[in-house]
Amino acid sequence: MSTVIIGAGIIGVSTAYYLSQSPTTDPSSIYLIESSPELFASASGYAAGFLARDWFSAPVASLGALSFDLHKQLAEEHNGREKWGYSQSIGTSLLDTDGTRGEAWFREGGSRAEAAGKHEFYSDDGPAWLTRREGEKLEIISQGDSTAQVDPLRLCHFLLSACLARGIHLHQPAHAHSLTKTPTNTLQTIKITTTTSPPKTNTIPCTRLILAAGAWTPSVHKTLFPSSKLHIPISPLAGHSLLLRSPHYTPPSFSSPHPSTTHAVFTTDPAAGYSPELFSRNTGHIYLAGLNSPSTSLPPLATARHIDPQAIAKLKRTAERLMGPGLEIVREGLCFRPVFERGACVLGPLAGEGEGVWVAGGHGPWGICLSLGTGVCVAEMVEGRECSAEVGGLGL
């Protein structure tokens, strides 16, 4: 059995990582196909990296709990605290919320804190890097036992390196453009073309196919199944971000025997018209985002993105308002999160495309958080095993 995974972002590499641990799948029979000339150039490398255990609606609750526990386990087993900045996080809110669960906040410019549900709130002085004004009240939404933080880019590189060390194949940059099937409609091979100079076309054995190309998943599906009437309802949501350093933030030392704790701050910026989200990392960085746009067109490749100077200027004004002067801009970012139009995400077989075709995507703002649980469950699905989380309601 040969498994081809289209998309080497966090969902693709997580799936390959856990599938390669199975005693019934030879790692050398797993192929990752990535079209971008730069690895992790969209949401996988430019997202916040915030993790939560119990901030999810019912269809995703089991997957969220599994994935959060897997993040903690992976970090404990492989020194994730130092390798990819895993740390406990204190979630705080500087805005009022009615505690309504749901996914609409993401598209409508609201705060991720609205997804947290009804938690008990506590007063807190908050992080030293946050500028406080008279009359503001900072409330704790979650403690470190249910929220955490990672550097997603470093986590992705760790997972991919582990995959390659086990013998998994990576074709990048490369496009998959056609399939062959047996007379019984089962997959047989996939044809890919590398976009290096000169281009080279290869035919790879493919008996199991997983579509995990993030916001590009629908277009990949249409390329490989041009006559299909099936529509995968995943749409892109563009989000700009800043990665900063503050003179008021000194991360804990890795040599300390005590677990490091970071902060997530969810607030509002009425003048700017959006809900900023700030996340400190134990790497010394602070990530600022929340400025999303559903109207920004998805480029053909992640590296073809065009950062909007006006969006970055708005984020910089917010950063100075919330953190004061003296900030260092480390990176300006734009990524496209894949949003499943029915809410939650989609995991499962693609009925009607023949045996052996699955899709994993549409995780919206929770791709990093749900990545490891998704990888485990998709690996179990393709091998016909019982899933470790209740994901039966996440299919198309």
C-alpha positions as CSV (number, residue, x, y, z in Angstrom):
1,M,0.0,0.0,0.0
2,S,1.4,3.4,-1.0
3,T,0.0,6.5,0.6
4,V,0.3,9.9,-1.1
5,I,-0.5,13.0,1.0
6,I,-1.1,16.2,-1.0
7,G,0.1,19.1,1.1
8,A,3.1,19.2,3.4
9,G,1.7,21.7,5.9
10,I,1.0,20.9,9.5
11,I,-2.0,18.6,8.7
12,G,0.0,16.7,6.1
13,V,3.1,16.2,8.1
14,S,1.2,15.3,11.2
15,T,-0.6,12.6,9.3
16,A,2.6,11.3,7.8
17,Y,4.3,11.4,11.2
18,Y,1.6,9.2,12.9
19,L,1.0,7.0,9.9
20,S,4.7,6.2,9.8
21,Q,4.5,4.9,13.4
22,S,2.1,2.2,12.4
23,P,3.6,-1.3,12.2
24,T,1.5,-2.0,9.1
25,T,2.7,0.9,7.0
26,D,6.2,1.1,5.7
27,P,7.4,4.8,6.0
28,S,9.1,4.5,2.6
29,S,5.6,3.9,1.1
30,I,4.5,7.4,2.2
31,Y,4.9,10.4,-0.1
32,L,4.4,14.0,0.7
33,I,3.7,16.3,-2.2
34,E,4.0,20.1,-1.7
35,S,3.5,22.7,-4.4
36,S,5.0,25.7,-2.6
37,P,8.8,26.4,-3.2
38,E,8.9,27.5,0.4
39,L,7.9,25.0,3.1
40,F,5.2,26.1,5.6
41,A,4.7,29.4,3.8
42,S,1.0,29.8,4.8
43,A,-1.0,29.1,7.9
44,S,1.3,26.3,9.1
45,G,4.2,28.6,9.5
46,Y,2.4,32.0,10.0
47,A,-0.4,31.1,12.5
48,A,-0.5,32.0,16.1
49,G,0.3,28.5,17.5
50,F,-2.3,28.8,20.4
51,L,-3.5,25.5,21.8
52,A,-6.7,24.9,23.7
53,R,-8.3,21.7,25.1
54,D,-11.9,22.6,25.6
55,W,-12.8,25.7,23.5
56,F,-14.6,23.7,20.9
57,S,-18.2,23.0,19.8
58,A,-19.6,19.5,20.3
59,P,-18.6,18.1,16.9
60,V,-14.9,18.9,17.5
61,A,-14.7,18.6,21.3
62,S,-13.3,15.0,21.3
63,L,-10.7,15.9,18.6
64,G,-9.7,19.0,20.5
65,A,-9.1,17.2,23.7
66,L,-7.1,14.4,22.0
67,S,-5.0,16.8,20.0
68,F,-4.2,19.0,23.1
69,D,-3.1,15.9,25.0
70,L,-0.9,14.8,22.0
71,H,0.8,18.2,21.9
72,K,1.7,17.9,25.6
73,Q,2.9,14.3,25.1
74,L,5.0,15.1,22.1
75,A,6.6,18.1,23.9
76,E,7.4,15.9,26.9
77,E,8.9,13.1,24.8
78,H,11.0,15.4,22.5
79,N,11.9,18.5,24.5
80,G,9.3,20.6,22.8
81,R,9.8,23.3,25.3
82,E,13.1,24.1,23.7
83,K,12.7,22.7,20.2
84,W,9.4,24.4,19.2
85,G,8.6,26.7,22.1
86,Y,5.9,24.5,23.8
87,S,4.7,26.2,27.0
88,Q,1.6,26.5,29.1
89,S,-0.4,29.6,28.4
90,I,-2.7,31.8,30.5
91,G,-5.7,32.9,28.3
92,T,-6.9,36.4,29.2
93,S,-9.6,38.7,28.0
94,L,-9.9,42.5,27.7
95,L,-13.3,42.5,26.2
96,D,-16.8,41.5,27.2
97,T,-18.3,38.3,25.9
98,D,-21.5,36.4,26.5
99,G,-19.6,33.1,26.3
100,T,-21.4,31.9,23.2
101,R,-19.7,29.0,21.5
102,G,-19.4,28.9,17.8
103,E,-17.2,29.6,14.7
104,A,-18.9,32.7,13.3
105,W,-16.7,35.1,15.3
106,F,-13.8,34.1,13.1
107,R,-15.3,35.4,9.9
108,E,-17.0,38.3,11.5
109,G,-13.9,39.9,13.0
110,G,-14.6,38.8,16.6
111,S,-12.4,37.3,19.2
112,R,-11.3,33.7,19.5
113,A,-12.1,34.2,23.2
114,E,-15.8,33.9,22.3
115,A,-15.2,30.2,21.5
116,A,-14.0,29.6,25.0
117,G,-17.5,29.1,26.4
118,K,-18.4,29.8,30.0
119,H,-15.3,29.6,32.2
120,E,-14.8,31.0,35.6
121,F,-13.1,34.4,35.5
122,Y,-10.3,35.6,37.7
123,S,-8.6,39.0,38.1
124,D,-5.0,39.1,37.0
125,D,-2.3,41.7,36.6
126,G,-1.4,40.2,33.3
127,P,1.8,40.1,31.3
128,A,4.4,42.8,31.9
129,W,4.5,43.6,28.1
130,L,0.8,44.6,28.0
131,T,0.2,48.3,28.5
132,R,-2.7,48.8,31.0
133,R,-5.0,51.8,31.1
134,E,-7.2,53.1,33.9
135,G,-10.5,51.4,34.0
136,E,-9.4,48.3,32.0
137,K,-10.1,44.9,33.6
138,L,-8.1,41.9,32.6
139,E,-9.8,38.6,33.2
140,I,-8.4,35.1,33.0
141,I,-10.3,32.8,30.7
142,S,-8.1,29.7,31.1
143,Q,-5.2,28.5,33.1
144,G,-2.2,26.5,31.7
145,D,-3.8,23.1,32.2
146,S,-6.1,23.7,29.3
147,T,-4.3,26.2,27.1
148,A,-0.7,26.2,25.7
149,Q,1.5,27.9,23.1
150,V,3.9,26.7,20.4
151,D,6.0,28.2,17.6
152,P,4.1,26.5,14.7
153,L,6.9,26.9,12.2
154,R,9.4,25.2,14.4
155,L,6.9,22.4,15.2
156,C,6.3,21.8,11.5
157,H,10.0,21.5,10.9
158,F,10.4,19.1,13.8
159,L,7.6,16.9,12.4
160,L,8.9,17.0,8.8
161,S,12.5,16.2,9.9
162,A,11.2,13.2,11.9
163,C,9.2,12.0,8.8
164,L,12.2,12.3,6.5
165,A,14.5,10.5,9.0
166,R,12.0,7.6,9.0
167,G,12.2,7.3,5.2
168,I,9.1,9.2,4.1
169,H,9.5,10.9,0.7
170,L,9.1,14.6,0.1
171,H,8.5,16.0,-3.4
172,Q,8.7,19.8,-3.2
173,P,8.0,21.9,-5.1
174,A,5.8,19.6,-7.1
175,H,2.3,19.5,-8.5
176,A,0.0,16.5,-8.7
177,H,-2.0,16.6,-11.9
178,S,-3.4,13.2,-12.7
179,L,-4.4,9.8,-11.3
180,T,-4.8,6.3,-12.8
181,K,-7.2,3.7,-11.5
182,T,-7.7,0.0,-11.8
183,P,-10.7,-1.4,-13.7
184,T,-12.4,-1.8,-10.3
185,N,-12.1,2.0,-9.6
186,T,-9.3,1.8,-7.0
187,L,-6.3,4.1,-7.1
188,Q,-3.2,2.9,-8.8
189,T,-0.7,5.7,-9.5
190,I,-0.4,9.5,-9.4
191,K,1.6,11.7,-11.8
192,I,3.5,14.6,-10.4
193,T,5.7,17.3,-12.0
194,T,8.4,19.1,-10.1
195,T,8.5,22.8,-10.7
196,T,12.3,23.0,-10.5
197,S,14.3,23.8,-13.6
198,P,14.1,21.8,-15.7
199,P,10.7,20.4,-14.7
200,K,10.6,16.6,-14.2
201,T,7.5,14.3,-14.3
202,N,7.3,11.2,-12.1
203,T,4.7,8.5,-11.7
204,I,4.3,7.4,-8.1
205,P,2.4,4.4,-6.8
206,C,-0.7,5.5,-5.0
207,T,-3.3,3.2,-3.4
208,R,-4.3,5.7,-0.7
209,L,-4.7,9.4,-1.3
210,I,-5.1,12.1,1.4
211,L,-6.0,15.7,0.4
212,A,-4.5,18.0,3.0
213,A,-3.6,21.1,1.0
214,G,-5.2,23.6,3.4
215,A,-7.0,26.4,1.5
216,W,-5.9,24.9,-1.8
217,T,-7.6,21.6,-1.1
218,P,-10.7,22.3,-3.4
219,S,-8.5,23.2,-6.4
220,V,-6.3,20.1,-5.9
221,H,-9.5,18.0,-5.8
222,K,-10.8,19.5,-9.0
223,T,-7.4,18.9,-10.7
224,L,-7.2,15.2,-9.8
225,F,-11.0,14.5,-10.2
226,P,-11.9,16.9,-13.1
227,S,-15.3,15.2,-13.8
228,S,-16.3,15.0,-10.2
229,K,-19.6,16.6,-9.1
230,L,-18.4,16.7,-5.5
231,H,-17.7,20.1,-4.0
232,I,-15.4,20.5,-1.0
233,P,-16.7,23.5,0.8
234,I,-13.4,24.9,2.1
235,S,-12.8,28.6,1.5
236,P,-9.7,30.8,2.3
237,L,-9.7,33.5,5.0
238,A,-6.7,35.8,4.7
239,G,-5.1,37.0,7.9
240,H,-2.2,39.5,8.4
241,S,0.1,39.3,11.4
242,L,3.1,40.7,13.1
243,L,5.9,38.9,15.0
244,L,7.5,41.3,17.5
245,R,9.9,41.7,20.3
246,S,9.1,44.0,23.2
247,P,11.7,45.5,25.6
248,H,9.3,44.6,28.4
249,Y,9.2,40.9,27.7
250,T,11.9,38.6,28.9
251,P,11.1,34.9,28.3
252,P,11.9,32.3,31.0
253,S,15.2,30.6,30.7
254,F,15.2,27.1,29.2
255,S,17.6,26.0,31.9
256,S,14.9,26.7,34.5
257,P,13.5,23.5,36.0
258,H,10.0,25.1,36.2
259,P,7.6,25.0,33.3
260,S,7.5,28.3,31.4
261,T,4.2,30.1,31.1
262,T,3.1,32.4,28.3
263,H,0.1,34.6,27.8
264,A,-2.7,34.9,25.3
265,V,-4.5,38.3,25.3
266,F,-7.8,38.7,23.5
267,T,-9.1,42.3,23.2
268,T,-10.8,44.8,21.0
269,D,-9.7,47.8,19.0
270,P,-12.8,49.9,18.3
271,A,-10.9,52.5,16.4
272,A,-9.4,49.9,14.0
273,G,-12.7,47.8,13.8
274,Y,-11.3,44.4,14.7
275,S,-10.4,42.2,17.6
276,P,-6.7,41.8,18.1
277,E,-5.2,38.6,19.5
278,L,-1.7,38.6,21.1
279,F,0.3,35.6,22.1
280,S,3.7,35.6,23.8
281,R,6.1,32.7,23.1
282,N,8.9,31.4,25.2
283,T,11.2,32.2,22.2
284,G,10.9,35.9,23.2
285,H,8.5,36.8,20.5
286,I,5.0,38.2,20.7
287,Y,2.6,37.4,17.9
288,L,-0.2,39.9,16.9
289,A,-3.1,39.0,14.6
290,G,-6.9,39.1,14.3
291,L,-7.1,41.3,11.2
292,N,-8.9,38.9,8.8
293,S,-10.3,39.3,5.3
294,P,-12.6,36.8,3.5
295,S,-12.4,38.9,0.3
296,T,-8.6,38.6,-0.3
297,S,-8.1,36.3,-3.2
298,L,-6.2,33.0,-2.7
299,P,-3.0,33.1,-4.8
300,P,-2.0,30.0,-6.8
301,L,0.9,29.4,-4.4
302,A,1.5,30.5,-0.8
303,T,4.6,32.3,-1.8
304,A,2.6,34.5,-4.3
305,R,0.9,36.3,-1.4
306,H,0.9,40.1,-1.4
307,I,1.0,41.7,2.0
308,D,-1.2,44.7,2.3
309,P,0.8,47.7,3.7
310,Q,-2.4,49.3,5.1
311,A,-3.2,46.1,7.1
312,I,0.3,46.0,8.4
313,A,0.1,49.7,9.4
314,K,-3.1,49.0,11.2
315,L,-1.5,46.2,13.1
316,K,1.5,48.4,14.0
317,R,-0.8,51.0,15.5
318,T,-2.6,48.4,17.5
319,A,0.7,47.0,18.7
320,E,1.9,50.4,19.9
321,R,-1.4,51.1,21.6
322,L,-1.3,47.8,23.5
323,M,2.4,47.4,24.1
324,G,3.9,50.8,24.0
325,P,6.8,52.2,22.0
326,G,10.2,50.5,21.4
327,L,8.8,47.4,19.6
328,E,11.0,45.5,17.1
329,I,9.2,44.1,14.1
330,V,10.7,40.7,13.4
331,R,8.3,39.6,10.6
332,E,5.3,40.8,8.7
333,G,3.0,38.0,7.6
334,L,0.0,37.0,5.6
335,C,-1.5,33.5,5.5
336,F,-4.7,31.9,4.3
337,R,-6.6,29.8,6.8
338,P,-8.8,27.1,5.3
339,V,-12.4,27.5,6.6
340,F,-15.0,24.8,6.3
341,E,-18.2,26.5,5.3
342,R,-20.3,24.2,7.6
343,G,-18.2,25.1,10.6
344,A,-15.8,22.7,12.5
345,C,-13.6,20.9,10.0
346,V,-13.8,18.0,7.6
347,L,-12.2,14.6,8.1
348,G,-13.1,11.5,6.3
349,P,-13.4,9.6,3.0
350,L,-14.5,11.3,-0.3
351,A,-17.4,9.2,-1.2
352,G,-17.8,8.8,-5.0
353,E,-14.2,9.3,-5.8
354,G,-13.4,5.6,-5.5
355,E,-11.9,3.6,-2.7
356,G,-8.9,5.0,-0.8
357,V,-9.5,8.8,-1.0
358,W,-9.7,11.0,2.1
359,V,-9.8,14.7,2.9
360,A,-8.5,16.5,6.0
361,G,-8.9,20.2,6.2
362,G,-11.0,23.3,6.9
363,H,-9.7,23.7,10.5
364,G,-9.9,27.5,10.3
365,P,-8.1,29.2,13.2
366,W,-7.5,25.9,15.0
367,G,-5.2,24.1,12.4
368,I,-2.1,24.0,14.7
369,C,-4.2,23.1,17.7
370,L,-6.0,20.2,16.0
371,S,-3.1,19.1,13.9
372,L,-1.8,16.2,15.9
373,G,-5.2,14.7,16.7
374,T,-6.1,15.1,13.0
375,G,-3.0,13.3,12.0
376,V,-3.7,10.4,14.4
377,C,-7.3,10.0,13.3
378,V,-6.6,10.2,9.6
379,A,-3.8,7.6,9.9
380,E,-6.3,5.4,11.7
381,M,-9.0,6.0,9.1
382,V,-6.8,5.0,6.2
383,E,-5.7,1.8,7.9
384,G,-9.3,0.9,8.8
385,R,-8.8,1.2,12.6
386,E,-11.1,2.8,15.1
387,C,-10.4,6.5,15.6
388,S,-9.0,7.7,18.9
389,A,-11.5,10.6,18.9
390,E,-15.2,10.9,18.0
391,V,-15.0,12.3,14.5
392,G,-17.9,10.6,12.8
393,G,-19.7,13.9,12.4
394,L,-16.9,15.6,10.6
395,G,-17.3,14.0,7.2
396,L,-18.8,15.5,4.1
